[in-house]
Amino acid sequence: MGADTSTDDGSEILAALGAAIREHRTAVGLTQAQLAERAGIGRPHLNHIEGGRKSPTVVVLVHLARGLGVDPAALLQTQGSQ
């Protein structure tokens, strides 16, 4: 049906998503605490998302994107897909 993803545990995807969020956050000059407040989550939760250790729900992803002033799709683009 598609590419074999049996060995993909999602860690690379989560790492890329976390890096994208962190890059957008630093580009707009926000601290983790500021973005977390805008998104309605705790700073430790954001830290885990940015570190690729937690997967955000779709709702949290949308809230993060809004807090950053970007389209949620911008956070899902990885270097390999651009």
N, CA, C and O of each residue as an XYZ file, in Angstrom:
328
protein
N       0.812     -1.189      0.000
C       0.000      0.000      0.000
C       0.856      1.253      0.000
O       0.594      2.174     -0.774
N       1.860      1.309      0.838
C       2.739      2.465      0.908
C       4.113      2.020      1.333
O       4.452      0.839      1.265
N       4.896      2.974      1.771
C       6.235      2.660      2.246
C       6.149      1.839      3.524
O       5.210      1.977      4.308
N       7.135      0.992      3.716
C       7.177      0.172      4.927
C       7.529      1.054      6.115
O       8.628      1.603      6.194
N       6.587      1.183      7.030
C       6.813      2.009      8.213
C       6.869      1.164      9.474
O       6.743      1.692     10.579
N       7.055     -0.146      9.322
C       7.037     -1.031     10.482
C       8.144     -0.714     11.477
O       8.005     -1.016     12.662
N       9.242     -0.114     11.025
C      10.320      0.238     11.940
C      10.242      1.690     12.387
O      11.067      2.126     13.190
N       9.281      2.442     11.893
C       9.128      3.850     12.249
C       8.243      3.967     13.481
O       7.036      3.733     13.416
N       8.852      4.331     14.601
C       8.073      4.490     15.824
C       7.545      5.913     15.982
O       6.908      6.228     16.987
N       7.801      6.760     15.013
C       7.311      8.134     15.051
C       8.261      9.110     15.708
O       7.989     10.310     15.728
N       9.370      8.627     16.246
C      10.277      9.522     16.969
C      10.885     10.589     16.064
O      11.080     11.725     16.494
N      11.187     10.236     14.818
C      11.744     11.230     13.895
C      10.711     12.295     13.562
O      11.045     13.474     13.439
N       9.466     11.885     13.416
C       8.386     12.828     13.117
C       8.196     13.781     14.289
O       8.085     14.992     14.101
N       8.160     13.230     15.503
C       7.984     14.072     16.689
C       9.163     15.019     16.875
O       8.978     16.168     17.277
N      10.366     14.549     16.588
C      11.548     15.407     16.700
C      11.475     16.554     15.697
O      11.794     17.695     16.033
N      11.054     16.256     14.464
C      10.940     17.295     13.438
C       9.842     18.294     13.790
O      10.012     19.498     13.596
N       8.724     17.803     14.303
C       7.636     18.689     14.709
C       8.086     19.591     15.850
O       7.842     20.798     15.827
N       8.738     19.009     16.842
C       9.229     19.802     17.967
C      10.220     20.862     17.529
O      10.181     21.995     18.010
N      11.109     20.495     16.618
C      12.095     21.449     16.112
C      11.415     22.586     15.359
O      11.814     23.744     15.486
N      10.393     22.260     14.577
C       9.671     23.293     13.827
C       8.982     24.269     14.774
O       9.014     25.480     14.554
N       8.366     23.747     15.819
C       7.700     24.614     16.796
C       8.727     25.518     17.466
O       8.507     26.723     17.595
N       9.841     24.944     17.889
C      10.901     25.718     18.545
C      11.451     26.795     17.609
O      11.653     27.934     18.029
N      11.695     26.442     16.339
C      12.229     27.413     15.378
C      11.262     28.566     15.163
O      11.672     29.726     15.142
N       9.974     28.253     15.002
C       8.977     29.314     14.828
C       8.885     30.175     16.087
O       8.767     31.397     16.001
N       8.940     29.534     17.254
C       8.830     30.269     18.522
C       9.990     31.242     18.687
O       9.784     32.406     19.032
N      11.202     30.770     18.443
C      12.354     31.654     18.606
C      12.380     32.741     17.533
O      12.855     33.849     17.784
N      11.875     32.432     16.343
C      11.840     33.427     15.265
C      10.935     34.610     15.603
O      11.194     35.739     15.186
N       9.870     34.341     16.364
C       8.964     35.436     16.740
C       9.307     36.005     18.112
O       8.612     36.893     18.608
N      10.370     35.500     18.724
C      10.854     36.058     19.978
C      10.058     35.703     21.218
O      10.000     36.478     22.172
N       9.440     34.521     21.202
C       8.664     34.092     22.366
C       9.463     33.113     23.213
O      10.254     32.327     22.692
N       9.249     33.165     24.521
C       9.798     32.147     25.409
C       8.845     30.961     25.408
O       7.715     31.059     24.929
N       9.308     29.846     25.946
C       8.414     28.697     26.087
C       7.220     29.062     26.958
O       6.092     28.670     26.658
N       7.455     29.803     28.024
C       6.363     30.180     28.929
C       5.323     31.030     28.206
O       4.122     30.851     28.412
N       5.777     31.953     27.363
C       4.842     32.818     26.637
C       4.006     32.024     25.643
O       2.791     32.209     25.572
N       4.638     31.145     24.879
C       3.889     30.348     23.907
C       2.952     29.381     24.615
O       1.813     29.192     24.190
N       3.425     28.774     25.685
C       2.572     27.849     26.436
C       1.321     28.560     26.934
O       0.221     28.012     26.861
N       1.485     29.771     27.436
C       0.328     30.536     27.913
C      -0.634     30.835     26.767
O      -1.847     30.691     26.920
N      -0.102     31.248     25.627
C      -0.945     31.529     24.456
C      -1.712     30.287     24.006
O      -2.856     30.379     23.561
N      -1.070     29.129     24.125
C      -1.676     27.876     23.658
C      -2.536     27.204     24.726
O      -3.243     26.238     24.440
N      -2.474     27.710     25.947
C      -3.280     27.129     27.014
C      -2.752     25.808     27.549
O      -3.517     24.960     28.008
N      -1.430     25.645     27.486
C      -0.803     24.431     28.025
C       0.285     24.851     29.005
O       0.650     26.025     29.069
N       0.798     23.899     29.760
C       1.893     24.186     30.685
C       3.228     24.242     29.966
O       3.415     23.594     28.936
N       4.160     25.023     30.514
C       5.482     25.119     29.913
C       6.195     23.768     29.863
O       6.854     23.477     28.865
N       6.089     22.924     30.911
C       6.732     21.606     30.805
C       6.179     20.767     29.648
O       6.923     20.031     29.000
N       4.873     20.881     29.392
C       4.265     20.150     28.271
C       4.872     20.632     26.956
O       5.231     19.822     26.102
N       4.988     21.955     26.791
C       5.591     22.505     25.578
C       7.042     22.049     25.459
O       7.498     21.717     24.365
N       7.764     22.032     26.566
C       9.148     21.582     26.554
C       9.247     20.147     26.045
O      10.143     19.828     25.264
N       8.342     19.290     26.476
C       8.331     17.894     26.022
C       7.974     17.793     24.538
O       8.534     16.963     23.822
N       7.048     18.631     24.073
C       6.679     18.632     22.653
C       7.871     19.084     21.818
O       8.220     18.434     20.833
N       8.500     20.199     22.208
C       9.649     20.711     21.459
C      10.811     19.721     21.467
O      11.589     19.663     20.515
N      10.926     18.957     22.528
C      12.002     17.973     22.618
C      11.696     16.665     21.917
O      12.525     15.755     21.909
N      10.499     16.560     21.321
C      10.121     15.345     20.608
C       9.746     14.199     21.523
O       9.695     13.047     21.091
N       9.481     14.508     22.793
C       9.156     13.460     23.760
C       7.659     13.276     23.965
O       7.234     12.280     24.551
N       6.862     14.216     23.494
C       5.400     14.116     23.599
C       4.788     14.489     22.260
O       5.297     15.352     21.545
N       3.694     13.825     21.936
C       2.953     14.123     20.715
C       1.768     15.014     21.072
O       0.928     14.627     21.885
N       1.690     16.206     20.472
C       0.556     17.073     20.783
C      -0.721     16.558     20.122
O      -0.677     15.951     19.052
N      -1.849     16.807     20.767
C      -3.122     16.508     20.115
C      -3.308     17.496     18.974
O      -2.595     18.495     18.886
N      -4.253     17.217     18.114
C      -4.548     18.139     17.012
C      -4.965     19.494     17.575
O      -4.569     20.535     17.051
N      -5.757     19.483     18.634
C      -6.219     20.740     19.237
C      -5.032     21.543     19.761
O      -4.949     22.748     19.524
N      -4.119     20.892     20.465
C      -2.942     21.593     20.985
C      -2.081     22.103     19.835
O      -1.561     23.217     19.905
N      -1.922     21.313     18.785
C      -1.146     21.748     17.628
C      -1.741     23.013     17.013
O      -1.008     23.939     16.665
N      -3.057     23.054     16.881
C      -3.726     24.244     16.333
C      -3.527     25.433     17.268
O      -3.272     26.544     16.802
N      -3.637     25.221     18.569
C      -3.439     26.314     19.525
C      -2.001     26.834     19.479
O      -1.772     28.041     19.564
N      -1.044     25.933     19.345
C       0.349     26.358     19.219
C       0.550     27.181     17.950
O       1.200     28.227     17.978
N      -0.007     26.709     16.847
C       0.121     27.437     15.583
C      -0.493     28.826     15.693
O       0.102     29.806     15.244
N      -1.667     28.914     16.281
C      -2.299     30.224     16.465
C      -1.441     31.123     17.345
O      -1.298     32.314     17.071
N      -0.870     30.551     18.399
C       0.001     31.323     19.282
C       1.237     31.841     18.573
O       1.792     32.875     18.946
N       1.664     31.119     17.554
C       2.830     31.513     16.766
C       2.457     32.386     15.570
O       3.329     32.979     14.934
N       1.164     32.463     15.266
C       0.719     33.244     14.116
C       1.008     32.573     12.789
O       1.227     33.246     11.781
N       1.008     31.232     12.785
C       1.259     30.494     11.545
C       0.137     29.499     11.303
O      -0.633     29.180     12.209
N       0.053     29.017     10.084
C      -0.890     27.964      9.740
C      -0.378     26.657     10.348
O       0.826     26.403     10.317
N      -1.260     25.827     10.896
C      -0.802     24.556     11.468
C       0.024     23.716     10.494
O       0.937     23.003     10.913
N      -0.283     23.793      9.217
C       0.468     23.018      8.223
C       1.939     23.415      8.196
O       2.796     22.591      7.879
N       2.238     24.663      8.523
C       3.631     25.118      8.529
C       4.456     24.365      9.567
O       5.662     24.185      9.395
N       3.811     23.927     10.636
C       4.519     23.188     11.678
C       4.756     21.735     11.288
O       5.625     21.069     11.852
N       3.984     21.248     10.327
C       4.086     19.848      9.919
C       5.061     19.631      8.774
O       5.387     18.490      8.444
N       5.525     20.705      8.169
C       6.474     20.571      7.069
C       7.855     20.304      7.632
O       8.344     21.042      8.488
N       8.481     19.243      7.145
C       9.838     18.915      7.569
C      10.803     19.291      6.461
O      10.387     19.559      5.334
N      12.066     19.312      6.770
C      13.078     19.665      5.777
C      12.991     18.770      4.550
O      13.224     19.232      3.433
N      12.663     17.509      4.735
C      12.588     16.573      3.618
C      11.395     16.781      2.719
O      11.399     16.313      1.581
N      10.357     17.480      3.200
C       9.147     17.643      2.396
C       9.041     19.007      1.752
O       8.051     19.293      1.080
N      10.037     19.856      1.940
C       9.959     21.204      1.373
C      10.518     21.246     -0.018
O      10.532     22.304     -0.647
